[in-house]
Amino acid sequence: LRHRKIEKLPIVDDEMHLKGLITIKDIEKAVAYPNAARDEGGRLLCGAAIGVTADLLDRVAALTEAGADILCLDSAHGHSYNIMQAVSRIKALYPDVQLIAGNVATAEATEALIQAGADCVKIGIGPGSICTTRIVAGIGVPQITAIYDAACMAAKYGIPVIADGGIQYSGDITKALAAGGNVVMLGSLLAGCEESPGEMEIYQGRQFKVYRGMGSLAAMNNGSKDRYFQTGKQKLVPEGVEGRVPYKGTTSETVFQLMGGLRSGMGYCGCPTISELQQRSQFVRITSAGLRESHPHDIYITKEAPNYTMNPQD
């Protein structure tokens, strides 16, 4: 293509019907991102979030027809009758649909979702940086404990779990996977990236991006209140806040640093694979003094590293 200066290459069948289109950009991206998750047709995987609403099954039908590879039944309280019923109904009508369900934080809840038909379970009640559920509702489980308990139960059924929330640094990804998580879900770590939808702000001479939780008042007013089982229009009880996170540049740069930290952590443990990391890792309980010692200390940081920023509360 480059030799003949052809930018686009149409693909047709025997009857000259257009079946596809290859461009230089497609080839460049295939070389640059060889590990990109793709379906059988070579398209990037696409997932869609759904909630327990009156038109749930209509949405599922439309999304599957549109070609969604994964559906995620998302709720703040996944261990509830409505969620279990929704999972069972979806899997009964669409048995081939890959369905993620959550969120939960206990082994019992994980088993209940699996028995209802979930293909994957999302773990995390209140660990997110913008979540206030544990304070407002008094409900939640420390994330490492929740991941471990859920993963032990899910392993009996051969079902993966997603560690959703609580990731502040790349080292937390290593810990989440070591505790039994098959996948980690990132929010605040990617909220400051160029591709994220938040508006850009300038504060004290630095660039920030707006970040809000699904349980924040603004998000609830824009449609997320169903996730928290709230239907009132006049008064809402938020379980999240709005804030700003430092601008980080492109997502690829951030992911590169996160992957580097994970590889380093696995290297320290002598584990070439995630499954081996889960089998051989050991956790040690530390004190608040040990946590302070883990961070840079006794100096004034003059230049931040690309993979480390002091938290506001540190």
GUFI-989177 format. One record per atom (N, C-alpha, C): atom name; residue number from 1; z, y, x. Coordinates in steps of 0.05 Angstrom, whole numbers. Each point is the difference from the previous one (the first is absolute). Layout:
 atomo num      z      y      x
    CA NUM      Z      Y      X
...
end
This chain:
 atomo num      z      y      x
     N   1      0    -24     17
    CA   1      0     24    -17
     C   1      0     25     17
     N   2     17      0     20
    CA   2      2     24     18
     C   2    -26      3     16
     N   3    -11    -22      9
    CA   3    -24      1     17
     C   3    -23     12    -16
     N   4     -2     -8    -26
    CA   4    -22     10    -17
     C   4      8     25    -16
     N   5     24     10      5
    CA   5     10     24    -13
     C   5      0     -3    -31
     N   6      9    -24     -8
    CA   6      2     -6    -29
     C   6     29      2     -8
     N   7      7     18    -19
    CA   7     28      4     -7
     C   7      9    -19    -22
     N   8    -18    -10    -17
    CA   8      8    -17    -22
     C   8    -19    -24     -1
     N   9     12    -24     -7
    CA   9    -16    -24     -2
     C   9      6    -13    -27
     N  10    -18      3    -20
    CA  10      4    -13    -26
     C  10     -3    -30      2
     N  11     15    -15    -15
    CA  11     -2    -29     -2
     C  11     -9     -8    -28
     N  12    -22    -15     -1
    CA  12    -12     -7    -26
     C  12     -3    -30     -2
     N  13     -3    -10    -25
    CA  13     -5    -29     -4
     C  13    -30     -5     -1
     N  14     -7    -25     -8
    CA  14    -28     -8      0
     C  14    -16     17    -20
     N  15     13     10    -20
    CA  15    -14     16    -20
     C  15      3     30      5
     N  16      8      7     24
    CA  16      3     27      9
     C  16     20     16    -16
     N  17     21    -14    -10
    CA  17     22     14    -13
     C  17     21      7     22
     N  18      9     25     -1
    CA  18     19      9     20
     C  18     27    -15     -3
     N  19      9    -12     22
    CA  19     25    -15      0
     C  19     21     13     18
     N  20     -8     18     17
    CA  20     20     12     18
     C  20    -13     21     18
     N  21     17     13     15
    CA  21     -9     21     18
     C  21     17      1     25
     N  22    -13     -2     23
    CA  22     14      1     26
     C  22     -7     26     13
     N  23     21     14     10
    CA  23     -4     25     14
     C  23     12     -2     28
     N  24     -7     19     17
    CA  24     12      0     27
     C  24     30      2     -1
     N  25     10     15    -20
    CA  25     29      3     -2
     C  25     13    -27     -6
     N  26    -13    -17    -16
    CA  26     11    -26     -6
     C  26      3    -17     25
     N  27    -20      1     17
    CA  27      0    -16     25
     C  27     22     11     19
     N  28      1     27      2
    CA  28     20     12     17
     C  28     29     -7     -9
     N  29      4      0    -26
    CA  29     27     -7    -11
     C  29      6    -29      4
     N  30    -20    -17     -2
    CA  30      4    -29      4
     C  30      9     -6     28
     N  31    -12     15     19
    CA  31      7     -3     29
     C  31     28     12      5
     N  32      5     24    -12
    CA  32     25     14      6
     C  32     24    -14    -14
     N  33     -4    -12    -23
    CA  33     22    -13    -15
     C  33     -7    -29     -6
     N  34      0    -17     20
    CA  34     -7    -28     -4
     C  34     20    -15    -17
     N  35     25     10     -2
    CA  35     21    -15    -15
     C  35      4     11    -28
     N  36    -19     17     -9
    CA  36      3     11    -27
     C  36      0    -22    -21
     N  37     17      3    -20
    CA  37      2    -21    -21
     C  37    -24      3    -19
     N  38    -16    -20     -2
    CA  38    -24      1    -17
     C  38     -1    -24    -19
     N  39    -15      3    -22
    CA  39     -3    -22    -18
     C  39    -25    -17      8
     N  40     -8    -19    -16
    CA  40    -22    -17      7
     C  40    -26     15      1
     N  41     -2     23    -14
    CA  41    -24     16      1
     C  41     -1     20     22
     N  42     21      0     17
    CA  42      1     19     22
     C  42     12     27     -7
     N  43      9      3    -25
    CA  43     12     25     -8
     C  43     29      1      7
     N  44     10     24      5
    CA  44     29      3      6
     C  44     16     -8    -25
     N  45     23    -14      5
    CA  45     17     -8    -22
     C  45     10     24    -15
     N  46      3     -3    -26
    CA  46     10     22    -16
     C  46     21    -11    -20
     N  47     23     13      0
    CA  47     21     -7    -19
     C  47      6     22    -19
     N  48     12     -7    -23
    CA  48      7     20    -20
     C  48     28     -5    -11
     N  49     15     22     -4
    CA  49     27     -2    -11
     C  49     -1      2    -30
     N  50     16    -16    -13
    CA  50      2      1    -29
     C  50     30      0     -8
     N  51      5      9    -24
    CA  51     28      1    -10
     C  51      1    -13    -27
     N  52     25     -5     -9
    CA  52      3    -12    -27
     C  52     -3     22    -21
     N  53    -25      3     -8
    CA  53     -7     20    -21
     C  53    -12    -15    -24
     N  54     -5     15    -21
    CA  54    -11    -12    -25
     C  54    -28    -11      5
     N  55    -15     13     18
    CA  55    -27     -9      6
     C  55     -2    -16     25
     N  56     21    -14      7
    CA  56      0    -15     26
     C  56    -23    -20      2
     N  57     -4    -16    -20
    CA  57    -21    -21      2
     C  57    -28     13      0
     N  58     -3     22    -14
    CA  58    -26     14      1
     C  58     -5     10     28
     N  59     20     10     13
    CA  59     -3     10     27
     C  59     -6    -23     20
     N  60     13    -22     -4
    CA  60     -5    -23     17
     C  60    -28    -10     -3
     N  61    -10     -1    -25
    CA  61    -27     -9     -5
     C  61    -20     19     13
     N  62      4     26     -2
    CA  62    -18     20     11
     C  62      0     -2     31
     N  63     24     -3     11
    CA  63      2     -1     30
     C  63    -13    -25     11
     N  64      5    -23    -12
    CA  64    -13    -24     10
     C  64    -30      1     -3
     N  65     -9     11    -22
    CA  65    -29      3     -4
     C  65    -12     19     21
     N  66     15     20      8
    CA  66    -10     19     20
     C  66      1    -12     28
     N  67     13    -23      3
    CA  67      0    -13     26
     C  67     25      3     17
     N  68     22      8    -12
    CA  68     25      3     15
     C  68      8    -27     12
     N  69      7      0     25
    CA  69      7    -25     14
     C  69     29     -8     -5
     N  70     17     21     -4
    CA  70     28     -5     -3
     C  70     11     19    -22
     N  71     18    -10    -17
    CA  71     14     17    -19
     C  71     30      0      8
     N  72     12     23     -2
    CA  72     29      3      6
     C  72     15     10    -24
     N  73     16    -18    -12
    CA  73     16      8    -23
     C  73     25     14     12
     N  74      0     26     -2
    CA  74     20     16     14
     C  74     21     10    -19
     N  75     25     -4      7
    CA  75     23      9    -17
     C  75     24      5     18
     N  76     17     19     -8
    CA  76     24      5     16
     C  76     19    -24     -3
     N  77     -2    -15    -22
    CA  77     18    -22     -5
     C  77    -17    -25     -8
     N  78     -7    -15     20
    CA  78    -18    -23     -4
     C  78     14    -24    -13
     N  79     26      0      1
    CA  79     15    -23    -11
     C  79      8      6    -29
     N  80    -20      4    -17
    CA  80      5      7    -28
     C  80    -18    -17    -18
     N  81      8     -2    -25
    CA  81    -15    -17    -19
     C  81    -29     10     -3
     N  82     -4     26     -2
    CA  82    -27     10     -4
     C  82    -19     -7     23
     N  83     11      2     24
    CA  83    -16     -6     24
     C  83     -7    -29      1
     N  84     20    -17     -5
    CA  84     -5    -29      0
     C  84    -21     -8    -21
     N  85      2     12    -24
    CA  85    -19     -6    -21
     C  85    -28     10      8
     N  86     -1     23     12
    CA  86    -26     12      8
     C  86    -13    -18     22
     N  87     15     -9     19
    CA  87    -11    -18     21
     C  87    -11    -26    -13
     N  88     15    -12    -18
    CA  88     -8    -24    -13
     C  88    -25      4    -16
     N  89     -2     22    -14
    CA  89    -23      5    -17
     C  89    -25      5     17
     N  90      3     15     21
    CA  90    -23      6     17
     C  90    -11    -26     13
     N  91     18    -16     11
    CA  91     -8    -24     14
     C  91    -11    -21    -20
     N  92      9      0    -25
    CA  92    -11    -18    -20
     C  92    -28      7     -7
     N  93     -6     26     -2
    CA  93    -27      9     -7
     C  93    -19      1     24
     N  94     12      7     23
    CA  94    -17      3     25
     C  94     13    -15     23
     N  95     -2    -27     -1
    CA  95     14    -16     20
     C  95    -10      4     28
     N  96    -25     10      4
    CA  96    -10      3     27
     C  96      6     27     12
     N  97     12     18    -16
    CA  97      7     27     10
     C  97     24     -2     19
     N  98     -3     12     23
    CA  98     23      2     19
     C  98     19     22    -10
     N  99     24     -8     -7
    CA  99     19     18    -13
     C  99     25      4     17
     N 100      5     25      8
    CA 100     25      7     13
     C 100     19     11    -21
     N 101     25     -7      1
    CA 101     20      9    -19
     C 101     25      9     14
     N 102     13     21    -11
    CA 102     25     10     11
     C 102      7     26    -13
     N 103     21     14      9
    CA 103     15     -7     24
     C 103     26    -14     -7
     N 104      9    -17     18
    CA 104     25    -14     -3
     C 104     15      1     27
     N 105     25    -10      0
    CA 105     15      1     25
     C 105     19    -24      4
     N 106     -4    -20    -17
    CA 106     17    -24      2
     C 106    -16    -25      0
     N 107     12    -22      9
    CA 107    -14    -26      0
     C 107     -5     -9    -28
     N 108     19      4    -18
    CA 108     -3     -8    -28
     C 108    -23     14    -13
     N 109     -3     26      4
    CA 109    -22     15    -12
     C 109    -26     -9     12
     N 110     -1     -6     26
    CA 110    -24     -9     12
     C 110     -9    -26    -12
     N 111     19    -18     -3
    CA 111     -7    -27    -12
     C 111    -10      4    -28
     N 112     12     18    -16
    CA 112     -8      4    -27
     C 112    -29     10     -2
     N 113     -7     18     17
    CA 113    -28     11      0
     C 113    -20    -22      9
     N 114      8    -16     19
    CA 114    -18    -21      9
     C 114     -4    -21    -22
     N 115     22     -7    -13
    CA 115     -3    -20    -22
     C 115    -16     12    -24
     N 116      0     26     -2
    CA 116    -16     13    -22
     C 116    -29     -1      7
     N 117     -7     -3     26
    CA 117    -28     -1      8
     C 117     -8     19     22
     N 118     18     16     11
    CA 118     -8     19     20
     C 118    -10    -13     25
     N 119    -22     10     11
    CA 119    -12    -11     25
     C 119     13     13     25
     N 120     15     22     -4
    CA 120     13     14     22
     C 120     22     17    -13
     N 121     22      4     14
    CA 121     23     15    -11
     C 121      6     24     19
     N 122      4     23    -13
    CA 122      5     24     15
     C 122     30      5      0
     N 123     11      5     24
    CA 123     29      1      4
     C 123      9     29      8
     N 124     20     10    -14
    CA 124     11     26      7
     C 124     10     15    -24
     N 125     26      5     -2
    CA 125     12     16    -20
     C 125     15     23     14
     N 126    -11     23      2
    CA 126     13     23     11
     C 126     -1      5     29
     N 127    -16    -14     17
    CA 127      0      5     28
     C 127    -18     23      9
     N 128    -18      9    -17
    CA 128    -19     21      7
     C 128     12     26      8
     N 129    -14     15     16
    CA 129     11     26     10
     C 129      3     21    -22
     N 130    -15     -3    -22
    CA 130      1     19    -21
     C 130     12    -12    -26
     N 131     13    -23      3
    CA 131     11    -13    -23
     C 131     31      5     -2
     N 132      9      5    -24
    CA 132     28      5     -5
     C 132     13    -20    -19
     N 133    -14    -22     -5
    CA 133     10    -20    -19
     C 133     28    -10      7
     N 134      5     -5     25
    CA 134     27    -11      7
     C 134     22     21     -5
     N 135     -7     25      2
    CA 135     20     21     -5
     C 135      2      7    -29
     N 136    -23      4    -14
    CA 136      0      8    -28
     C 136      9    -23    -18
     N 137    -11    -24      5
    CA 137      6    -23    -17
     C 137     22    -19     12
     N 138      5      3     26
    CA 138     20    -17     13
     C 138    -10    -29      4
     N 139    -26     -3      0
    CA 139    -12    -27      2
     C 139    -18     -2     24
     N 140      2    -23     14
    CA 140    -18     -5     23
     C 140     13    -20     19
     N 141    -17     -9     18
    CA 141      9    -18     21
     C 141    -11     10     27
     N 142     16      1     21
    CA 142    -11      7     26
     C 142    -25    -15      6
     N 143    -21     13     10
    CA 143    -26    -12      1
     C 143     -3    -25     16
     N 144     12     -1     24
    CA 144     -2    -24     17
     C 144     12    -24    -15
     N 145     23      4    -13
    CA 145     13    -21    -15
     C 145    -18     -9    -23
     N 146    -12     20    -14
    CA 146    -17     -7    -23
     C 146    -25    -16      9
     N 147    -12      9     22
    CA 147    -23    -14     11
     C 147      6    -29      7
     N 148     22     -3     15
    CA 148      8    -27      9
     C 148      6    -19    -24
     N 149     16     10    -19
    CA 149      7    -17    -23
     C 149    -25     -7    -16
     N 150    -17     19     -5
    CA 150    -25     -4    -15
     C 150    -19    -19     14
     N 151     -3      5     26
    CA 151    -19    -16     16
     C 151      9    -30      1
     N 152     26     -4      3
    CA 152     10    -28      0
     C 152     -7    -15    -26
     N 153      3     15    -22
    CA 153     -6    -12    -26
     C 153    -30     -4     -3
     N 154    -16     21      7
    CA 154    -29     -2     -3
     C 154    -13    -21     17
     N 155     12     -5     23
    CA 155    -10    -21     19
     C 155      0    -27    -13
     N 156     19     -5    -18
    CA 156      1    -26    -13
     C 156    -24     -5    -18
     N 157    -12     22     -9
    CA 157    -24     -2    -18
     C 157    -26      6     15
     N 158      2      7     25
    CA 158    -24      7     15
     C 158    -12     27     -9
     N 159     17     18     -9
    CA 159     -8     26    -10
     C 159      8     22     20
     N 160    -19     19      6
    CA 160      7     21     19
     C 160     16     23    -14
     N 161     14     15     16
    CA 161     15     24    -10
     C 161     -8     24     16
     N 162      1     23    -14
    CA 162     -7     26     12
     C 162     26     16      3
     N 163      5      9     24
    CA 163     23     17      5
     C 163     -8     29     -6
     N 164     10     10    -23
    CA 164     -8     26    -10
     C 164     22     21      4
     N 165     -3     17     21
    CA 165     18     22      3
     C 165     20     -4     24
     N 166     10     23      9
    CA 166     20     -1     22
     C 166    -11      1     28
     N 167    -26      1      3
    CA 167    -13      0     26
     C 167      0     29     11
     N 168     15      5     21
    CA 168      1     27     12
     C 168    -15      1     27
     N 169      1    -22     14
    CA 169    -13     -2     26
     C 169    -15    -26      2
     N 170    -17     -3     21
    CA 170    -15    -25      3
     C 170     19    -24      5
     N 171     23      5     12
    CA 171     19    -21      4
     C 171     11    -12    -26
     N 172      0     16    -21
    CA 172      9    -10    -26
     C 172    -20    -20    -12
     N 173    -26      4      7
    CA 173    -20    -20     -8
     C 173      6    -27     13
     N 174      6      1     25
    CA 174      8    -25     14
     C 174     23    -14    -13
     N 175     20     16     -7
    CA 175     24    -11    -13
     C 175     -6    -11    -28
     N 176    -16     14    -15
    CA 176     -7     -9    -27
     C 176    -15    -26      0
     N 177    -19     -3     19
    CA 177    -15    -24      2
     C 177     18    -23     11
     N 178     17      7     19
    CA 178     18    -21     11
     C 178     20    -10    -21
     N 179      7     17    -19
    CA 179     19     -8    -21
     C 179    -14    -18    -21
     N 180    -26     -3      2
    CA 180    -14    -17    -19
     C 180    -23     12    -15
     N 181     -3     27      2
    CA 181    -22     13    -14
     C 181    -27     -9     11
     N 182    -19     -3    -18
    CA 182    -27     -7      8
     C 182    -17     25      3
     N 183      7     21    -14
    CA 183    -14     26      0
     C 183     20     22     -2
     N 184     -6     23     12
    CA 184     17     23     -4
     C 184    -16     21    -15
     N 185     14     16    -16
    CA 185    -12     21    -16
     C 185     11     27     10
     N 186    -18     18      7
    CA 186      8     25     12
     C 186     -5     24    -18
     N 187     19     18     -1
    CA 187     -3     24    -16
     C 187      2     25     17
     N 188     24      8      8
    CA 188      4     24     15
     C 188    -14      0     27
     N 189     -3    -23     12
    CA 189    -13     -2     27
     C 189    -30      8     -2
     N 190    -12     -4    -23
    CA 190    -28      7     -3
     C 190     -4     25    -17
     N 191     21     10    -12
    CA 191     -2     24    -17
     C 191     -9     25     15
     N 192      6      0     26
    CA 192     -7     24     16
     C 192    -27     -2     12
     N 193    -15    -21     -6
    CA 193    -27     -3     12
     C 193    -21     17    -14
     N 194    -21      5     14
    CA 194    -22     16    -10
     C 194    -11    -10    -27
     N 195     -2    -27     -2
    CA 195    -13    -11    -24
     C 195     18     -1    -24
     N 196     26      5      3
    CA 196     19     -1    -22
     C 196     -5     23    -19
     N 197      6     -3    -26
    CA 197     -7     21    -19
     C 197     18     24     -1
     N 198     23      0     12
    CA 198     17     23     -1
     C 198    -12     26     10
     N 199      9     23    -11
    CA 199    -10     26      9
     C 199     12      7     27
     N 200    -15     14     16
    CA 200     10      9     26
     C 200     17     25     -3
     N 201     22      2     15
    CA 201     18     23      0
     C 201      6      8     29
     N 202      6     26      3
    CA 202      9      9     26
     C 202     29      8     -3
     N 203     18    -11     16
    CA 203     28      6     -1
     C 203     11      4     29
     N 204     10     24      5
    CA 204     10      7     26
     C 204    -20     -6     22
     N 205    -25      6     -6
    CA 205    -21     -2     20
     C 205    -12    -28      4
     N 206     10    -20    -16
    CA 206     -9    -27      3
     C 206    -14     -9    -26
     N 207    -19    -19      3
    CA 207    -15    -10    -23
     C 207     15    -23    -13
     N 208      1      1    -27
    CA 208     13    -22    -15
     C 208    -18     -7    -24
     N 209      5    -24    -11
    CA 209    -14     -8    -24
     C 209     21     -6    -21
     N 210     -6      8    -25
    CA 210     18     -5    -22
     C 210      1    -30     -7
     N 211     24    -10     -5
    CA 211      4    -28     -5
     C 211     21     -3    -23
     N 212     -7    -15    -20
    CA 212     19     -4    -22
     C 212      1    -29     -8
     N 213     23     -9    -10
    CA 213      4    -27     -8
     C 213    -10     -5    -28
     N 214     -6    -25     -7
    CA 214     -9     -7    -27
     C 214     22      7    -20
     N 215     25      0      9
    CA 215     22      6    -18
     C 215      8     29      0
     N 216    -15     17     13
    CA 216      7     29      0
     C 216     -8     12    -27
     N 217     12     23     -6
    CA 217     -5     12    -26
     C 217    -30      7     -4
     N 218    -12     11     22
    CA 218    -29      7     -2
     C 218    -17    -24     -6
     N 219      5    -23     14
    CA 219    -16    -24     -4
     C 219      4    -11    -28
     N 220     25      1     -9
    CA 220      5    -10    -27
     C 220    -14     16    -21
     N 221     -1     26      3
    CA 221    -14     17    -18
     C 221    -30     -5      0
     N 222    -10    -12     22
    CA 222    -28     -5      3
     C 222     -7    -29     -6
     N 223     19    -15    -11
    CA 223     -8    -27     -9
     C 223     16    -23     11
     N 224     18      3     19
    CA 224     14    -23     11
     C 224     26     -7    -14
     N 225      6     14    -22
    CA 225     26     -6    -13
     C 225      1    -28    -12
     N 226    -23    -12     -6
    CA 226      0    -27    -11
     C 226     11    -20     21
     N 227     -5      7     26
    CA 227     10    -18     21
     C 227     31     -2     -1
     N 228     12     21    -10
    CA 228     30      1     -1
     C 228     10     -2    -28
     N 229    -17    -11    -18
    CA 229      8     -6    -27
     C 229     11     25    -15
     N 230    -13     22      4
    CA 230      8     25    -13
     C 230    -23     10    -17
     N 231      6      5    -25
    CA 231    -21      9    -19
     C 231      4     28    -10
     N 232     23     12      3
    CA 232      5     26    -10
     C 232    -17     21     14
     N 233     -8     20    -16
    CA 233    -17     21     11
     C 233     15     24      9
     N 234     23      5    -14
    CA 234     15     24      6
     C 234     18     -2     24
     N 235     14    -22      2
    CA 235     19     -3     22
     C 235     -5    -27     15
     N 236     -3      2     26
    CA 236     -4    -24     16
     C 236     22     -1     21
     N 237      7    -25      8
    CA 237     20     -4     21
     C 237    -14    -10     25
     N 238     -5     17     19
    CA 238    -16     -8     23
     C 238     16    -19     19
     N 239    -14    -17     14
    CA 239     11    -18     20
     C 239    -14      4     26
     N 240     -9     25      5
    CA 240    -13      6     25
     C 240     -2     30      4
     N 241     -8      9     23
    CA 241     -1     28      7
     C 241    -28      8     10
     N 242     -4     25      3
    CA 242    -24     11     13
     C 242      7     13     26
     N 243    -18     -1     19
    CA 243      6     12     26
     C 243    -25      4     16
     N 244      3      3     26
    CA 244    -23      3     18
     C 244      5    -17     25
     N 245    -22    -10     11
    CA 245      1    -16     24
     C 245    -19     13     21
     N 246      6     -3     26
    CA 246    -17     12     20
     C 246    -28    -10     -1
     N 247    -19     17      5
    CA 247    -28     -8      1
     C 247     -4    -17     25
     N 248    -14    -23     -3
    CA 248     -3    -19     22
     C 248    -28     -4     11
     N 249    -20     13    -13
    CA 249    -27     -5      9
     C 249    -13    -23    -17
     N 250    -18    -14     12
    CA 250    -14    -21    -15
     C 250     16    -25     -3
     N 251     -6    -15    -21
    CA 251     14    -25     -5
     C 251     -5    -20     23
     N 252    -24      0     11
    CA 252     -6    -20     21
     C 252     18      5     25
     N 253      6     25      6
    CA 253     18      5     23
     C 253     28     -9     -6
     N 254     10      4    -24
    CA 254     26     -9     -8
     C 254      2    -30      0
     N 255    -19    -14    -12
    CA 255      0    -29     -1
     C 255     -2    -12     28
     N 256    -15     13     18
    CA 256     -2    -10     28
     C 256     28      0     12
     N 257     16     21     -4
    CA 257     27      0     12
     C 257     18    -20    -14
     N 258     -3     -4    -26
    CA 258     17    -19    -14
     C 258     -6    -29     10
     N 259    -26     -6      3
    CA 259     -8    -26      9
     C 259      9     -5     29
     N 260     -1     22     16
    CA 260     10     -3     27
     C 260     29     -6      1
     N 261     16     13    -17
    CA 261     29     -6     -1
     C 261      6    -28     -9
     N 262    -16    -10    -19
    CA 262      4    -27    -10
     C 262     -7    -20     22
     N 263    -22      4     14
    CA 263     -8    -18     22
     C 263     22      0     22
     N 264     11     24      5
    CA 264     20      1     21
     C 264     25    -15     -9
     N 265      8      3    -25
    CA 265     23    -14    -10
     C 265     -3    -30      1
     N 266    -24    -10     -8
    CA 266     -6    -28      1
     C 266      0    -10     29
     N 267    -10     17     18
    CA 267      0     -7     28
     C 267     28     -3     11
     N 268     18     18     -7
    CA 268     28     -3      9
     C 268     12    -26     -9
     N 269     -8     -9    -24
    CA 269     11    -25    -11
     C 269    -15    -24     10
     N 270    -22      4     14
    CA 270    -15    -22     10
     C 270    -14    -15    -22
     N 271     -9     15    -21
    CA 271    -12    -13    -23
     C 271    -29     10     -3
     N 272    -19    -18      3
    CA 272    -28      8     -3
     C 272    -10      3    -28
     N 273     15    -11    -19
    CA 273     -8      1    -29
     C 273     23      9    -17
     N 274     -6     10    -24
    CA 274     21      9    -18
     C 274     17    -23     -9
     N 275    -13    -23     -6
    CA 275     16    -23     -9
     C 275     20     -9     21
     N 276     -8      2     26
    CA 276     19     -7     21
     C 276     22     21      2
     N 277     -7     26     -4
    CA 277     20     21      0
     C 277     21     -5    -22
     N 278     -9    -10    -23
    CA 278     19     -5    -21
     C 278     18    -23      6
     N 279    -10    -19     15
    CA 279     16    -24      6
     C 279     20      4     23
     N 280     -8     17     20
    CA 280     16      2     25
     C 280     17     25      2
     N 281     -5     19    -18
    CA 281     15     26      2
     C 281     29     -4     -7
     N 282     17     16     13
    CA 282     28      1     -6
     C 282      9     29     -6
     N 283     16      3    -20
    CA 283     10     27     -7
     C 283     29      3      9
     N 284      6     24     10
    CA 284     27      6      9
     C 284     11     24    -16
     N 285     23     -2    -11
    CA 285     12     22    -15
     C 285     10     21     21
     N 286     -7     26     -5
    CA 286      8     21     19
     C 286     17     20    -15
     N 287     15     16     15
    CA 287     16     21    -11
     C 287    -15     26     -1
     N 288     12     21    -12
    CA 288    -13     26      0
     C 288     -3     11     28
     N 289     18     -7     18
    CA 289     -3      8     28
     C 289    -23    -14     13
     N 290     -4    -25     -7
    CA 290    -24    -15     11
     C 290    -26     12    -11
     N 291      0      9    -25
    CA 291    -24     13    -11
     C 291     -6     26     15
     N 292     20     16      5
    CA 292     -4     25     15
     C 292    -10     -6     28
     N 293     10    -21     12
    CA 293     -8     -7     27
     C 293    -29     -9      0
     N 294    -10    -11    -22
    CA 294    -27    -10     -2
     C 294    -21     22      1
     N 295      8     24    -10
    CA 295    -18     23      1
     C 295      4     16     26
     N 296    -20     16      7
    CA 296      4     18     23
     C 296     26     16     -3
     N 297     15      3     22
    CA 297     25     14     -2
     C 297      6     15     26
     N 298     18     19     -2
    CA 298      9     16     23
     C 298    -22     16     13
     N 299    -21      6    -15
    CA 299    -21     17     10
     C 299    -10     18    -23
     N 300    -14     21      6
    CA 300    -15     15    -19
     C 300    -30     -8      2
     N 301    -11    -10    -21
    CA 301    -27     -9      0
     C 301    -19     25      1
     N 302    -16      1     21
    CA 302    -18     23      3
     C 302    -28     -6     -9
     N 303     -7    -26     -1
    CA 303    -27     -8     -9
     C 303      3    -27    -15
     N 304     -8      1    -25
    CA 304      2    -25    -16
     C 304    -21    -20      7
     N 305      7    -25     -1
    CA 305    -19    -22      4
     C 305    -16     -4    -26
     N 306    -24    -11      2
    CA 306    -16     -4    -24
     C 306     11    -20    -20
     N 307     19    -17     10
    CA 307     11    -21    -17
     C 307     30      4     -4
     N 308     10     24      5
    CA 308     29      4     -5
     C 308      5     29     -7
     N 309     15      3    -22
    CA 309      9     27     -9
     C 309     28     -3     -9
     N 310     17     18      8
    CA 310     28     -1     -9
     C 310      1      6    -30
     N 311     15    -17    -15
    CA 311      4      5    -28
     C 311     17     25     -5
     N 312     -3     14    -22
    CA 312     16     24     -6
     C 312     30     -6      0
     N 313      8    -25     -8
    CA 313     29     -5     -1
     C 313     11     -9     26
     N 314    -17     -6     21
    CA 314     10     -9     26
     C 314     12     23     16
end
